[in-house]
Amino acid sequence: MATSAAAAAAALAGCSSEATPARRRTAPGSVSAETALRRRSTAVSAALLLRYDAVLKAHPELAPRLAPLRAVVARHVEALAPVAAPGATSPKASEPPSPGASATNAASEPHAPADADADADADADAAAAAAAAAVRGLAAAERSTADAHTAALVGAPPEYARLLASVAAAGAVHAYLLTKGARS
């Protein structure tokens, strides 16, 4: 009986010592799974970045309010990207479009002198409404992006999960700042 107990103990010890290194090794598919997750997460944030660029291009007057949030999203795109091989350079998020690059000035169109004030007021109201709608759209995109990053936490390795959680939290704060935070 002592012999069988010793044999069982040796077998268990052998299993545990062999199993521990195997757990530490990365499974062949997990590296590519993490890379795929990083690519998806980067694409989600990159789409948000493009949305910021489009709003800033259409409404350059929003630059003081949106540029800091856009800069954070650009850093998120870089942080979420798959890890580059040694010596490779990672793509940088594009610079924001210059505020006046393609902005059209509707007020510069000629008007009859009697209608100038009414047209200017109508143009200003329409522009303000369009800008407000664009900001609401950005807030919705921030919430959607934060939700996508939160959903991705399930399959993420611990270190990347912490990054995704931080980026999702930042997105939630951005959505707040674009909506309720603007009213304060």
Secondary structure, 3 states (H helix, E strand, C coil): CHHHHHHHHHHHHHHHHHHHHHHHCCCHHHHHHHHHHHHHHHHHHHHHHHHHHHHHHHCHHHHHHHHHHHHHHHHHHHHHCCCCCCCCCCCCCCCCCCCCCCCCCHHHCCCCHHHHHHHHHHHHHHHHHHHHHHHHHHHHHHHHHHHHHHHHHHHCCHHHHHHHHHHHHHHHHHHHHHCHHHHC
